[in-house]
Amino acid sequence: MAMLVHESAGGHGPGWDRFFARVRAVVMEHPVVTDNRYCAWFSEGRATRAQVRDLVQQFSVFSNLFIVAQLLKKSLVVVQQSDGELRYRVLETLSEYGREKLLEGDELTDVRDRHLRFFSGIAEAAFKEWRTAAHALWLQRLSRDLENLRLALDWAREQDRGAWVRLSGALAWFWLSSGRLTEGRSRVEESLRAGEGTDAERARALDGACAIAYNQADFTALATFAGEQARVCGELGDKAGLASALTSLGAAALFQDHDLEAAESFVSRSLDVSVRAGFAVQASEALTIRGLIGFWRNDLESVREPWERSLQLCEEAGDVPQRIRMLVDMTCLNLIRGKVADAGHSAAAALAAYRAAPGHHNLEEMFLECYAWLAIEGGDEVRGLQLAGAARALSRLSGALAAPTWERYWAAVLRRATVALPSAIAERALNEGSRLDLQGAFTLALAVTTGGSTSDRRYVEVAGIRLTRRERDIAVMVARGMSSRQIASALVLAERTVEGHVENLRNKLGVHSRASVAAWVAANGCCTAAILHRGSVLSINGGFFDAQRYAIDWMRLDDQGRFVHGDPSKAENYTAYGADVIAVENESAHPAGARRLGVGAREHHQRLCDPAVGDEDLAAVDHVLIAVALGGGLHGGRVRA
């Protein structure tokens, strides 16, 4: 450049003189030149070939920045800031113009190939570190370049099927962790169907497809992918891949076929391969499924040991995502076992690990559901339902579904919290949660573990005796004649836990038998909406609605203080079954409807149902309350439909 300026300074007319005067002022006197040691070496005539290459690279960057600055000056480039990094986006009109020029010069293919190689390199580098603490940084980087990654995948699909499978396999973890399961599964499956790529590349893509299918609870697809992965890895001698495939086959056998023996066989084979080869990550994942087999057997005591060992192994291996998953799983186990204090500790540890390495969006739904359960156990049903609403909103966005083992227990807790509140309050809490962003949801969750006003709400006082809400619920169920096993099934607890609660009840009440507990319930009117109310939460048009709900507020008791004798699932075993109905009354739950029907709450044993009330009157109300008085019963009752 200096030589060009020197040799061209004169003899070419005033236009050239002005041009090179500007070059001297703008370029040759710029600090990149005047303060550059390479330029000093040039002036001394001792620059090496490597130094010349470095200088060219520097000026390439400088010239690019100069061009960007000029484009910004003319508003042809938009500046965007993401995570503290400045990025530049060319306007669509300019981008289209550039694409046309590349086509005219027959350069588009070369540019797209270089674009594919560049972003494939980034994806491969990210894949190598996705299980480490660098996970969050790579997730942010790939999320910022999402459109570039999509372009690279689309180009590879058209031009290089092998590169397509390779890039799809490298990005599978990204789709999973970023909560883009639906798109990720579609892209990975499409690349596999093409039948291209080496066996090693296909094995990695199959492993990613298994992970996504598992998180979507599609166990039929999981079995298919895992079967092919096991075959390919077996032929390659890839023991780590084979161990992962065997674990996936165990999960499919458990959740799709409910074949516990087959599931245990696959898991045992996976553990054997992993332990022999020293694969801590694969062994940790296999032990996770072994714990889930214990859940399926209703043997909660057999879950803890493999999960504790799994947590230890992933900590030794530095597997950050698996460690967070196991801390969440341990929180779930503690909640199901009724160990609420232990669940609070493990939930706090999981949240701390997540905040240190954020971005595991496939775990966030279960995170929030655990905290919702903790809030409900603390007596704060409103906060619990808000967190449940936030979790459901995340699930709709990501396409993830909860595993059947967790959903089986969580659904009962969610139902219990929903029916414990008036319908409008439950719906409002769920909808408020669904509108929270991720940060707002986790702020709400953090408040659950930091104490506050919820700690004392776990207790209720009945007839001067302080009971936990769980003890109150169990007292009512004992009064209904239910066995410890039936109570455990209804409340999703271990039978041993129920027996412990019954023992605590006897001690607090100063009685020595279950019959005495039932008599105390009858004498003191101890009842709970969680037992006698039923409901169904529906998601409609982006909102949550507590529909198809009814409640029995009073139940007839027999001479021994029982609601039911024998099997509670049979209507004829209830004391009120077959009793004469002496009064029935319609009552509107809507104030305007109540005035229109002329029925008030105080009248509900003073008049019979008015047959003159027509359908057009009922259409004016939100729903109808039917008060029923049973002949010979302890009290009349109100049934809300």
DAVENLIN-V822321 format. One record per residue. N is the residue number from 0. RES is the residue in three letters. PHI is phi in whole degrees, 0 to 359 (none if undefined). Layout:
n->[N & N]
res->[RES & RES]
phi->[PHI & PHI]
//
This chain:
n->[0 & 1 & 2 & 3 & 4 & 5 & 6 & 7 & 8 & 9 & 10 & 11 & 12 & 13 & 14 & 15 & 16 & 17 & 18 & 19 & 20 & 21 & 22 & 23 & 24 & 25 & 26 & 27 & 28 & 29 & 30 & 31 & 32 & 33 & 34 & 35 & 36 & 37 & 38 & 39 & 40 & 41 & 42 & 43 & 44 & 45 & 46 & 47 & 48 & 49 & 50 & 51 & 52 & 53 & 54 & 55 & 56 & 57 & 58 & 59 & 60 & 61 & 62 & 63 & 64 & 65 & 66 & 67 & 68 & 69 & 70 & 71 & 72 & 73 & 74 & 75 & 76 & 77 & 78 & 79 & 80 & 81 & 82 & 83 & 84 & 85 & 86 & 87 & 88 & 89 & 90 & 91 & 92 & 93 & 94 & 95 & 96 & 97 & 98 & 99 & 100 & 101 & 102 & 103 & 104 & 105 & 106 & 107 & 108 & 109 & 110 & 111 & 112 & 113 & 114 & 115 & 116 & 117 & 118 & 119 & 120 & 121 & 122 & 123 & 124 & 125 & 126 & 127 & 128 & 129 & 130 & 131 & 132 & 133 & 134 & 135 & 136 & 137 & 138 & 139 & 140 & 141 & 142 & 143 & 144 & 145 & 146 & 147 & 148 & 149 & 150 & 151 & 152 & 153 & 154 & 155 & 156 & 157 & 158 & 159 & 160 & 161 & 162 & 163 & 164 & 165 & 166 & 167 & 168 & 169 & 170 & 171 & 172 & 173 & 174 & 175 & 176 & 177 & 178 & 179 & 180 & 181 & 182 & 183 & 184 & 185 & 186 & 187 & 188 & 189 & 190 & 191 & 192 & 193 & 194 & 195 & 196 & 197 & 198 & 199 & 200 & 201 & 202 & 203 & 204 & 205 & 206 & 207 & 208 & 209 & 210 & 211 & 212 & 213 & 214 & 215 & 216 & 217 & 218 & 219 & 220 & 221 & 222 & 223 & 224 & 225 & 226 & 227 & 228 & 229 & 230 & 231 & 232 & 233 & 234 & 235 & 236 & 237 & 238 & 239 & 240 & 241 & 242 & 243 & 244 & 245 & 246 & 247 & 248 & 249 & 250 & 251 & 252 & 253 & 254 & 255 & 256 & 257 & 258 & 259 & 260 & 261 & 262 & 263 & 264 & 265 & 266 & 267 & 268 & 269 & 270 & 271 & 272 & 273 & 274 & 275 & 276 & 277 & 278 & 279 & 280 & 281 & 282 & 283 & 284 & 285 & 286 & 287 & 288 & 289 & 290 & 291 & 292 & 293 & 294 & 295 & 296 & 297 & 298 & 299 & 300 & 301 & 302 & 303 & 304 & 305 & 306 & 307 & 308 & 309 & 310 & 311 & 312 & 313 & 314 & 315 & 316 & 317 & 318 & 319 & 320 & 321 & 322 & 323 & 324 & 325 & 326 & 327 & 328 & 329 & 330 & 331 & 332 & 333 & 334 & 335 & 336 & 337 & 338 & 339 & 340 & 341 & 342 & 343 & 344 & 345 & 346 & 347 & 348 & 349 & 350 & 351 & 352 & 353 & 354 & 355 & 356 & 357 & 358 & 359 & 360 & 361 & 362 & 363 & 364 & 365 & 366 & 367 & 368 & 369 & 370 & 371 & 372 & 373 & 374 & 375 & 376 & 377 & 378 & 379 & 380 & 381 & 382 & 383 & 384 & 385 & 386 & 387 & 388 & 389 & 390 & 391 & 392 & 393 & 394 & 395 & 396 & 397 & 398 & 399 & 400 & 401 & 402 & 403 & 404 & 405 & 406 & 407 & 408 & 409 & 410 & 411 & 412 & 413 & 414 & 415 & 416 & 417 & 418 & 419 & 420 & 421 & 422 & 423 & 424 & 425 & 426 & 427 & 428 & 429 & 430 & 431 & 432 & 433 & 434 & 435 & 436 & 437 & 438 & 439 & 440 & 441 & 442 & 443 & 444 & 445 & 446 & 447 & 448 & 449 & 450 & 451 & 452 & 453 & 454 & 455 & 456 & 457 & 458 & 459 & 460 & 461 & 462 & 463 & 464 & 465 & 466 & 467 & 468 & 469 & 470 & 471 & 472 & 473 & 474 & 475 & 476 & 477 & 478 & 479 & 480 & 481 & 482 & 483 & 484 & 485 & 486 & 487 & 488 & 489 & 490 & 491 & 492 & 493 & 494 & 495 & 496 & 497 & 498 & 499 & 500 & 501 & 502 & 503 & 504 & 505 & 506 & 507 & 508 & 509 & 510 & 511 & 512 & 513 & 514 & 515 & 516 & 517 & 518 & 519 & 520 & 521 & 522 & 523 & 524 & 525 & 526 & 527 & 528 & 529 & 530 & 531 & 532 & 533 & 534 & 535 & 536 & 537 & 538 & 539 & 540 & 541 & 542 & 543 & 544 & 545 & 546 & 547 & 548 & 549 & 550 & 551 & 552 & 553 & 554 & 555 & 556 & 557 & 558 & 559 & 560 & 561 & 562 & 563 & 564 & 565 & 566 & 567 & 568 & 569 & 570 & 571 & 572 & 573 & 574 & 575 & 576 & 577 & 578 & 579 & 580 & 581 & 582 & 583 & 584 & 585 & 586 & 587 & 588 & 589 & 590 & 591 & 592 & 593 & 594 & 595 & 596 & 597 & 598 & 599 & 600 & 601 & 602 & 603 & 604 & 605 & 606 & 607 & 608 & 609 & 610 & 611 & 612 & 613 & 614 & 615 & 616 & 617 & 618 & 619 & 620 & 621 & 622 & 623 & 624 & 625 & 626 & 627 & 628 & 629 & 630 & 631 & 632 & 633 & 634 & 635 & 636 & 637 & 638 & 639 & 640]
res->[MET & ALA & MET & LEU & VAL & HIS & GLU & SER & ALA & GLY & GLY & HIS & GLY & PRO & GLY & TRP & ASP & ARG & PHE & PHE & ALA & ARG & VAL & ARG & ALA & VAL & VAL & MET & GLU & HIS & PRO & VAL & VAL & THR & ASP & ASN & ARG & TYR & CYS & ALA & TRP & PHE & SER & GLU & GLY & ARG & ALA & THR & ARG & ALA & GLN & VAL & ARG & ASP & LEU & VAL & GLN & GLN & PHE & SER & VAL & PHE & SER & ASN & LEU & PHE & ILE & VAL & ALA & GLN & LEU & LEU & LYS & LYS & SER & LEU & VAL & VAL & VAL & GLN & GLN & SER & ASP & GLY & GLU & LEU & ARG & TYR & ARG & VAL & LEU & GLU & THR & LEU & SER & GLU & TYR & GLY & ARG & GLU & LYS & LEU & LEU & GLU & GLY & ASP & GLU & LEU & THR & ASP & VAL & ARG & ASP & ARG & HIS & LEU & ARG & PHE & PHE & SER & GLY & ILE & ALA & GLU & ALA & ALA & PHE & LYS & GLU & TRP & ARG & THR & ALA & ALA & HIS & ALA & LEU & TRP & LEU & GLN & ARG & LEU & SER & ARG & ASP & LEU & GLU & ASN & LEU & ARG & LEU & ALA & LEU & ASP & TRP & ALA & ARG & GLU & GLN & ASP & ARG & GLY & ALA & TRP & VAL & ARG & LEU & SER & GLY & ALA & LEU & ALA & TRP & PHE & TRP & LEU & SER & SER & GLY & ARG & LEU & THR & GLU & GLY & ARG & SER & ARG & VAL & GLU & GLU & SER & LEU & ARG & ALA & GLY & GLU & GLY & THR & ASP & ALA & GLU & ARG & ALA & ARG & ALA & LEU & ASP & GLY & ALA & CYS & ALA & ILE & ALA & TYR & ASN & GLN & ALA & ASP & PHE & THR & ALA & LEU & ALA & THR & PHE & ALA & GLY & GLU & GLN & ALA & ARG & VAL & CYS & GLY & GLU & LEU & GLY & ASP & LYS & ALA & GLY & LEU & ALA & SER & ALA & LEU & THR & SER & LEU & GLY & ALA & ALA & ALA & LEU & PHE & GLN & ASP & HIS & ASP & LEU & GLU & ALA & ALA & GLU & SER & PHE & VAL & SER & ARG & SER & LEU & ASP & VAL & SER & VAL & ARG & ALA & GLY & PHE & ALA & VAL & GLN & ALA & SER & GLU & ALA & LEU & THR & ILE & ARG & GLY & LEU & ILE & GLY & PHE & TRP & ARG & ASN & ASP & LEU & GLU & SER & VAL & ARG & GLU & PRO & TRP & GLU & ARG & SER & LEU & GLN & LEU & CYS & GLU & GLU & ALA & GLY & ASP & VAL & PRO & GLN & ARG & ILE & ARG & MET & LEU & VAL & ASP & MET & THR & CYS & LEU & ASN & LEU & ILE & ARG & GLY & LYS & VAL & ALA & ASP & ALA & GLY & HIS & SER & ALA & ALA & ALA & ALA & LEU & ALA & ALA & TYR & ARG & ALA & ALA & PRO & GLY & HIS & HIS & ASN & LEU & GLU & GLU & MET & PHE & LEU & GLU & CYS & TYR & ALA & TRP & LEU & ALA & ILE & GLU & GLY & GLY & ASP & GLU & VAL & ARG & GLY & LEU & GLN & LEU & ALA & GLY & ALA & ALA & ARG & ALA & LEU & SER & ARG & LEU & SER & GLY & ALA & LEU & ALA & ALA & PRO & THR & TRP & GLU & ARG & TYR & TRP & ALA & ALA & VAL & LEU & ARG & ARG & ALA & THR & VAL & ALA & LEU & PRO & SER & ALA & ILE & ALA & GLU & ARG & ALA & LEU & ASN & GLU & GLY & SER & ARG & LEU & ASP & LEU & GLN & GLY & ALA & PHE & THR & LEU & ALA & LEU & ALA & VAL & THR & THR & GLY & GLY & SER & THR & SER & ASP & ARG & ARG & TYR & VAL & GLU & VAL & ALA & GLY & ILE & ARG & LEU & THR & ARG & ARG & GLU & ARG & ASP & ILE & ALA & VAL & MET & VAL & ALA & ARG & GLY & MET & SER & SER & ARG & GLN & ILE & ALA & SER & ALA & LEU & VAL & LEU & ALA & GLU & ARG & THR & VAL & GLU & GLY & HIS & VAL & GLU & ASN & LEU & ARG & ASN & LYS & LEU & GLY & VAL & HIS & SER & ARG & ALA & SER & VAL & ALA & ALA & TRP & VAL & ALA & ALA & ASN & GLY & CYS & CYS & THR & ALA & ALA & ILE & LEU & HIS & ARG & GLY & SER & VAL & LEU & SER & ILE & ASN & GLY & GLY & PHE & PHE & ASP & ALA & GLN & ARG & TYR & ALA & ILE & ASP & TRP & MET & ARG & LEU & ASP & ASP & GLN & GLY & ARG & PHE & VAL & HIS & GLY & ASP & PRO & SER & LYS & ALA & GLU & ASN & TYR & THR & ALA & TYR & GLY & ALA & ASP & VAL & ILE & ALA & VAL & GLU & ASN & GLU & SER & ALA & HIS & PRO & ALA & GLY & ALA & ARG & ARG & LEU & GLY & VAL & GLY & ALA & ARG & GLU & HIS & HIS & GLN & ARG & LEU & CYS & ASP & PRO & ALA & VAL & GLY & ASP & GLU & ASP & LEU & ALA & ALA & VAL & ASP & HIS & VAL & LEU & ILE & ALA & VAL & ALA & LEU & GLY & GLY & GLY & LEU & HIS & GLY & GLY & ARG & VAL & ARG & ALA]
phi->[none & 298 & 295 & 298 & 296 & 294 & 282 & 251 & 291 & 221 & 83 & 238 & 95 & 297 & 297 & 295 & 300 & 295 & 299 & 285 & 296 & 292 & 300 & 300 & 289 & 273 & 256 & 293 & 259 & 286 & 304 & 302 & 266 & 291 & 256 & 260 & 295 & 296 & 296 & 297 & 296 & 298 & 296 & 271 & 71 & 231 & 285 & 273 & 297 & 296 & 292 & 298 & 297 & 296 & 296 & 299 & 297 & 299 & 290 & 296 & 297 & 300 & 294 & 296 & 295 & 298 & 295 & 299 & 298 & 292 & 293 & 297 & 300 & 263 & 60 & 261 & 230 & 255 & 269 & 234 & 243 & 221 & 54 & 80 & 247 & 276 & 227 & 242 & 237 & 283 & 300 & 300 & 296 & 291 & 297 & 297 & 297 & 298 & 296 & 297 & 293 & 296 & 294 & 298 & 270 & 56 & 246 & 298 & 299 & 296 & 294 & 294 & 296 & 294 & 299 & 297 & 297 & 296 & 283 & 295 & 297 & 297 & 298 & 294 & 296 & 294 & 301 & 293 & 240 & 290 & 270 & 262 & 293 & 283 & 311 & 296 & 295 & 292 & 297 & 297 & 297 & 291 & 295 & 295 & 258 & 304 & 295 & 296 & 294 & 297 & 298 & 296 & 297 & 295 & 293 & 297 & 299 & 277 & 245 & 211 & 295 & 296 & 296 & 297 & 296 & 298 & 291 & 298 & 294 & 292 & 264 & 303 & 297 & 295 & 299 & 293 & 288 & 274 & 78 & 252 & 293 & 296 & 295 & 299 & 296 & 300 & 290 & 293 & 297 & 298 & 294 & 289 & 295 & 292 & 72 & 257 & 87 & 286 & 299 & 295 & 293 & 292 & 298 & 293 & 296 & 295 & 298 & 295 & 297 & 298 & 298 & 292 & 299 & 298 & 289 & 264 & 57 & 260 & 279 & 293 & 296 & 301 & 297 & 295 & 297 & 294 & 299 & 292 & 298 & 298 & 295 & 295 & 293 & 298 & 291 & 281 & 76 & 275 & 289 & 296 & 295 & 296 & 298 & 297 & 296 & 296 & 297 & 296 & 296 & 296 & 296 & 295 & 298 & 289 & 270 & 271 & 262 & 55 & 262 & 293 & 293 & 295 & 299 & 296 & 295 & 298 & 295 & 297 & 295 & 297 & 296 & 299 & 297 & 293 & 294 & 298 & 267 & 76 & 269 & 293 & 297 & 293 & 295 & 298 & 293 & 295 & 293 & 299 & 292 & 300 & 296 & 294 & 298 & 298 & 302 & 295 & 275 & 59 & 247 & 296 & 293 & 274 & 273 & 299 & 298 & 295 & 287 & 296 & 293 & 298 & 298 & 297 & 294 & 290 & 292 & 294 & 277 & 71 & 274 & 295 & 300 & 293 & 296 & 298 & 301 & 291 & 295 & 294 & 299 & 295 & 297 & 301 & 299 & 297 & 295 & 295 & 280 & 81 & 269 & 294 & 297 & 296 & 296 & 298 & 293 & 291 & 295 & 296 & 295 & 295 & 294 & 297 & 294 & 294 & 291 & 287 & 219 & 288 & 113 & 267 & 294 & 290 & 257 & 293 & 298 & 292 & 310 & 293 & 294 & 298 & 293 & 298 & 298 & 300 & 296 & 296 & 297 & 279 & 87 & 256 & 296 & 297 & 295 & 300 & 288 & 298 & 293 & 296 & 297 & 296 & 296 & 294 & 296 & 298 & 298 & 296 & 287 & 273 & 88 & 278 & 232 & 288 & 295 & 302 & 298 & 291 & 300 & 301 & 273 & 295 & 301 & 293 & 293 & 298 & 296 & 298 & 291 & 295 & 279 & 282 & 243 & 302 & 305 & 296 & 291 & 298 & 297 & 296 & 297 & 297 & 290 & 298 & 296 & 294 & 268 & 288 & 279 & 299 & 297 & 296 & 295 & 287 & 296 & 295 & 295 & 298 & 295 & 294 & 272 & 264 & 87 & 93 & 277 & 275 & 297 & 276 & 280 & 288 & 247 & 229 & 247 & 234 & 53 & 80 & 249 & 273 & 243 & 287 & 298 & 293 & 297 & 299 & 299 & 292 & 300 & 296 & 290 & 298 & 297 & 280 & 86 & 279 & 281 & 299 & 294 & 294 & 295 & 301 & 292 & 291 & 262 & 59 & 231 & 286 & 300 & 297 & 295 & 299 & 299 & 294 & 294 & 297 & 297 & 298 & 300 & 300 & 293 & 292 & 275 & 72 & 237 & 236 & 214 & 293 & 297 & 291 & 298 & 298 & 296 & 297 & 299 & 296 & 285 & 250 & 62 & 284 & 225 & 217 & 298 & 294 & 264 & 262 & 257 & 226 & 200 & 217 & 271 & 246 & 260 & 228 & 51 & 82 & 238 & 252 & 226 & 270 & 252 & 52 & 255 & 218 & 217 & 247 & 276 & 223 & 238 & 283 & 250 & 271 & 296 & 263 & 79 & 255 & 283 & 215 & 230 & 86 & 291 & 288 & 280 & 255 & 301 & 292 & 274 & 277 & 301 & 282 & 296 & 85 & 289 & 291 & 268 & 255 & 201 & 224 & 214 & 268 & 217 & 280 & 271 & 255 & 307 & 296 & 294 & 297 & 293 & 292 & 280 & 73 & 241 & 245 & 296 & 283 & 265 & 284 & 232 & 247 & 210 & 269 & 300 & 276 & 293 & 282 & 289 & 264 & 298 & 294 & 287 & 294 & 293 & 277 & 250 & 289 & 203 & 243 & 259 & 246 & 270 & 238 & 253 & 264 & 300 & 78 & 280 & 294 & 214 & 288 & 224 & 238 & 251 & 260 & 243]
//
